[in-house]
Amino acid sequence: RKCVWAMMLISILLILHVQRDRYIEALRWHGGIADHGPPLPWEVQPIILPNDTYEASFLAPSLRRASSFVKLSSSVLAVNGMASSIFTNSSRSESDKSITMVVGSGTLDCKEAKKPCFVAVQQGESLQDQNCYHFATGSAFDDLKSHGQDLCLRSKQVYAALATRATANQSEVVLAWDPIHGESSRPYSCLARVTFPGMQLLNSLAVDLVASVIYDHVTDSIITLGFSGSQTIIADQYQASTLRPQLRYSIPISVTWLLHAPKMSDGYLLFLGSETPFVGSIFAVDLRRQMIYQQDPPTAGPSQRPRRWVLPYNKFVERLPENPAMASKQSQDGPCAH
């Protein structure tokens, strides 16, 4: 009887091993095309240099929001995605629930603050089912001062703020939050364009539930990251200047690190697989060419490039429908209006 159980156990292990190998090849069997083109940027030089700013986000279906590590300067690192933000190497309270740093704030004109300029969204007073927010600016992270007027939202926390446009006439920031009271049984998140430093609402949009948000400078796009019904990653692309829906990219993994370093990865979304059988594999979305690459983990030999495939467009890329009922161009309309 012990021998029978041992044989069954060995058989199950062999089956799992074979299934793992078949799973890792599944994408290639279903239309993936081998790509022998020139090296991609991160294949010839480091993604992050010592003095670069960057953002690394860990995404998993079990986490409501991605845990993001954002390097704001050479000495300050912010950890977002929890009930409060955590900052390192700062005299500010290590955990500050009232502050959400604006990613990419170096492009904004702080006027009275000298460069480098730090910008944050700071929570102010609370009104019944609303919380109010305003910008805070300063030439040092520990010396942020309130600036501009308040914008009140049906939100417990603005968990993402991205600097998008900075012109002589007007600068813009995109905010992301989850509404306190939804007008639909389906959960959703909100995006809004606001002016800087006035915090005037330009327009807002309700989107599928978001785990993380980033801004891509090359394509001038807001990218929201969430999960499909099958718990795989979906990346939705919106035009930053209007929040108009563009494309949805389906990434066939569930647990991953998203690496975003503006100097190297702008124009791409880089996902580093963190689940078997994709540990170490890179899934890269080329936002300019609207392509998805799957790349094997690095090989031991320095002269041998990892194998790379292009995933079929018609299976992994689709156009996002516009939903006027979920968008608002006026401050008093739409599910995400204030």
Number of C-alpha atoms within 10 A of each C-alpha: 6 7 8 9 10 11 12 12 12 12 12 12 12 12 12 12 12 11 12 15 12 14 15 13 13 12 17 17 11 11 14 19 16 15 14 11 7 7 10 9 12 12 12 8 10 10 18 17 12 7 10 15 19 23 19 19 23 21 25 23 17 10 12 15 22 24 19 21 19 21 21 22 15 10 10 13 19 20 19 22 20 15 13 17 20 21 22 15 10 14 10 14 12 14 15 14 16 15 22 25 23 24 24 20 22 16 15 22 20 21 11 10 14 12 13 15 20 26 32 24 24 24 22 17 10 14 11 6 13 18 21 21 24 21 26 23 26 22 17 15 21 12 12 19 14 18 20 16 14 19 19 20 22 22 20 17 23 23 26 21 26 23 26 23 18 17 10 6 5 13 18 24 27 28 21 24 23 23 24 14 13 14 12 8 6 8 15 18 19 23 26 24 26 20 18 23 23 17 21 17 19 16 22 28 25 25 19 16 20 25 23 24 22 20 26 23 18 13 16 17 24 25 22 23 22 24 21 16 7 10 15 16 24 23 22 25 26 20 17 25 16 15 19 18 20 16 19 21 23 20 22 18 22 20 22 23 19 22 21 25 21 20 14 17 21 19 21 24 22 23 26 22 22 19 14 13 15 22 14 17 21 23 26 21 23 16 19 11 9 14 17 24 21 25 21 18 17 15 11 9 8 8 7 9 16 15 14 21 19 21 24 17 15 7 11 15 20 15 12 15 11 11 12 11 11 15 23 19 17 13 14 10 15 19 22 29 23 19
